[in-house]
Amino acid sequence: MKKICMVGTGYVGLVSGACMADFGHEVWCVDIIEDRIAGLGRGEIPFYEPGLDTLVKKNHAANRLHFTTSLAEGMEQADVVFIAVQTPMSATGEADLTYVMQVGEQVGTLLTGYKVVVTKSTVPVGTARRLAAVIKNALPEPVDFDMASNPEFLREGSSIEDFMRPDRVVIGTESQRAADIMSRIYRPLYLLDTPIVHCDIETAELIKYASNSFLAVKISFINELATLAEQVGADIAVIAKAMGLDKRIGPKFLHAGLGFGGSCLPKDTNAIVHIGQSQDVPMRIVTAAIDVNAELPHRAFAKAQQLVPDLAGKTVALLGVAFKPNTDDIRSAASIPLTRALLAAGARINAYDPVAMPNFREVFADLNYCDSTFEAVTGADLCILVTEWNEFRQLDFEQLAKVMRERAFLDCRNVYNHKHVAGYGFRYACFGRPDSARPRGEGQ
C-alpha cells in the first residue's frame, strides 16, 4: 500500500483518487475550494459521473479516502504527490499551466523528504522539467525528489471502468526508484494483465496528446465523409460499419453527427497544434480536424432551417444539451453554438436534458427548461435530438405527432431510421444519409 496525495478534486483528481483508494492505497484528496471539500466529506459529488458517489462513500467510510483543504496535511505522509488540477485552454489555444505551476511552488515549500511528484493533468511536453525547476527553486533546503508523468485516459460517463480496466497505463519516469514506486501504485492492474507502458517523461507527456488528437481526426474524418455521402446519396452508417470491420481501422469513433466536445479533445487538439508551432512543426491534419469539427453545429443549424425555413417565433425542442450522454459536462458542447444560432434566428427554445440543464442554465438563463421530453416537445415546431441519452433512443413518434405543432425532426446523432420517422408524417433530417426531409408520399 502507498500513501498518495491527489491535488485537485475535479474530474481527473477525484475519479483517480477514489479508484486508487479502492486499490487499497490511502489517499488524501486536496482542494482549495472549502465548500467542495466539505461536500465530499458528506458524500456529495460536485459533478455527474455514474457510480462515483458509491465509490467515494465506500472508501471514505473505510478510512482510505480523505478530503482536506491543507496541502501540508495531504503531503505529510504521502509517498507520491499527483498534480491533477485543471489546465484550461487559453484564449489563444495553449494549455494554461498557471494552476500546475502554483501547485508546484507550494509543493516545493512543503517538501521535506523524498517524494515522487507526478503530473496527472494533461500538460504540454516539457512541463515536468519546468515544474521540477519551480519546485527546486521553492525548496527551503535541498531535498531529493523525482518527477513522473502519468497521463489519464478517462472517458466521461465511463471513467471508473476506464480506470479499473484500462487499455493501458503510461508511466514516464527518469529514475528506477520512481518507476518502481509508480508500478506499485498500479500493481492491482498487473493482475489483470493490463499493458504498462514505461517510458521517459517527454514521451509520456506526448502520448496523451497523440491519442486524443488521433481520435479527433477520426471523428472529423467520418463527419467530413458524411457530407460527401449526403451529396452522392450514400449512407454513412453503412460506410462506417464497413470501414470499422477493417481491423486496421476499427469501429469506434466512426459515428457521424455533431463531432467532439467536452473537456479533453477540443483542448488537447488545440494544445498539440501550439506545441507543434513552438517546434516549427505545423500539425496540419489536426488543424483540419479542428476546422471540420467547428463547422458541424452550423451544419445542424442549416438543416434546421431546411426543415423549418422561417424559425422566427417558432418553438424548437432541444433534447439533450450535454456534449455526450452520461455526463453533465457542456464544455465545448455543440449544443451551445447551435442554441446561439437558433436564438439569433428568433426561435424560442424548450430544452430538456436528464442532468446537464443546471450547467446549461449558466450559459443560457432565459430558455424554457423542461422536466421531461413530453413537456419539451409539446407545442414545438421542430424537435432536435442533440445528445443521444438512452431515454431519447425510444421516442414515441405517434405521441410526438399528436403534441407537436409541426412535424419536423432533426436527428443530430443518426439514432433513428428516416423511413420509420417519416412514416408518422415527419419531415426528417440527419447527418450523412440521403436527404429525407420530406414525409413519405411527397415525391419519395
Secondary structure as UniProt FT lines:
FT   STRAND          3..7
FT   HELIX           11..22
FT   TURN            23..24
FT   STRAND          26..30
FT   HELIX           34..41
FT   TURN            42..43
FT   TURN            50..51
FT   HELIX           52..61
FT   TURN            62..63
FT   STRAND          65..68
FT   HELIX           71..76
FT   STRAND          80..83
FT   TURN            91..92
FT   HELIX           98..110
FT   STRAND          116..119
FT   TURN            125..126
FT   HELIX           127..138
FT   STRAND          146..149
FT   TURN            156..157
FT   HELIX           159..164
FT   STRAND          169..173
FT   HELIX           176..185
FT   HELIX           187..190
FT   TURN            191..193
FT   STRAND          196..199
FT   HELIX           201..232
FT   HELIX           236..244
FT   TURN            247..249
FT   TURN            252..253
FT   TURN            262..264
FT   HELIX           265..278
FT   TURN            279..280
FT   HELIX           284..307
FT   TURN            312..313
FT   STRAND          315..319
FT   TURN            325..326
FT   TURN            331..332
FT   HELIX           335..344
FT   TURN            345..346
FT   STRAND          348..352
FT   HELIX           357..361
FT   TURN            362..363
FT   TURN            365..366
FT   STRAND          368..369
FT   HELIX           373..377
FT   TURN            378..379
FT   STRAND          382..385
FT   HELIX           390..392
FT   TURN            393..394
FT   HELIX           397..403
FT   STRAND          408..411
FT   TURN            412..413
FT   HELIX           418..422
FT   TURN            423..425
FT   STRAND          427..429
FT   TURN            440..441
//
